[in-house]
Amino acid sequence: MTQGTLSLDERANLDFVLYLRRRWADVLYPALAAEVNEAVSADVQDIAETTYAQPSYPWFAWLERGSQKMLWRAVSDAVEAHPEYVLPDDSILPDLELDPDLVLPQWYTDWDIHLQPGGVWGNGASARVYEMGAKLVMLGENDDYSFHRLFAETAVPKRSYQRMVDLGCGFGKSTWALKQAFPDAEVIGVEFSAPCLRLAYEKVKALGLAVHFRQADACVTGLENASCDLVSATMLLHEIPVGVLPSLFHEASRLLAPGGVLRILDFHTTGQPFRDLMMVEHGVRNNEPFMSPMMDADLPVICRDVGLDAARWVAFDERGVGRLEELDWPARHDWHFPWAVLEAEKPA
Ligand SMILES: C[S@@+](CC[C@H](N)C(=O)[O-])C[C@H]1O[C@@H](n2cnc3c(N)ncnc32)[C@H](O)[C@@H]1O
């Protein structure tokens, strides 16, 4: 579904929310940061106490949650008005491996992650709502999925691959970017949500790409031992409880052939107290209960424990060159995610 197919009213609703979210990121956040900066003195120990006392804070916090709720309302209304864009839940799609017996864990179904009502897995409409909403969540900066292309082109080492697996692939935007960057590799996307996979399937067909999708738990993919030379995931880790993460890394290590590589894009703390506090609060206000614990976890140590070498985080600059050499981001005044890539290798 493209914005071009929407009515003027529907487009106006989406544009209004997008504008509100940009004001929140580009104007309110720097205003609050400036107030906090001015108020912080040598004897201030608690950045949270200082932040909550600033005049911009209630506006910033309210708009963060309020605009996200408005976003899903506007997108859901637009999708509901266009039933022709919703893939039927019983559509039979050859080559798409759906598992009708898969039981989704409660930690996955209990939370409306990102505040999306009903999550990304409920029915065909939820996948379309997610597709359109994700563009607004990214403030309109990933409409052409350049972010995911940048990951595939700069974070994945350039070499030949036989098989790549993309865990938690959603509706496939991370997966088809891999296939475009490495056309000779067999590429597999693994995902919990059947509606997302139907949409992913439709999208890669439209792009003329051969990508295989499989409905499974990323922690129990059912793929053979040592059968992949890249395991990737983008924006998945922070949606998984910290207690489940070791099993995800264990699965990644099991799947990797000797010399294979792990590349995972997610968030990392920046070491800047105000910025990190705002990220913790983003997790709370955006219904992402697993985000903060994931950011506090020592994932390179988990990688080492499951038999992966040279594990480390590097920063990722989605507006610039993509993967950076160190865990250090270019300065920016607006609110933005602290993107980073977790890298590790399976010993040869
Ligand atoms: C934020 S989306 C990211 C999708 C895609 N990788 C991207 O970058 O656009 C996270 C996806 O992971 C899926 N997911 C979460 N936990 C999973 C698990 N244990 N196994 C498979 N999929 C999972 C969710 O259903 C969702 O589609």
The ligand as an ORCA input file, in Angstrom:
! r2SCAN-3c Opt
* xyz 0 1
  C      10.742     -4.506     15.072
  S      10.392     -5.899     14.072
  C      11.797     -5.891     12.977
  C      11.498     -6.530     11.661
  C      12.620     -6.455     10.636
  N      13.788     -7.208     11.043
  C      12.984     -5.014     10.344
  O      14.104     -4.596     10.601
  O      12.126     -4.292      9.851
  C      10.719     -7.298     15.099
  C      10.103     -8.561     14.523
  O      10.583     -9.680     15.248
  C       9.528    -10.611     15.388
  N       9.885    -11.485     16.525
  C      10.022    -11.142     17.823
  N      10.456    -12.188     18.533
  C      10.607    -13.229     17.674
  C      11.033    -14.572     17.811
  N      11.426    -15.074     18.988
  N      11.038    -15.353     16.718
  C      10.661    -14.871     15.503
  N      10.257    -13.606     15.317
  C      10.235    -12.782     16.390
  C       8.296     -9.749     15.566
  O       7.131    -10.456     15.226
  C       8.585     -8.595     14.599
  O       8.077     -8.841     13.340
*
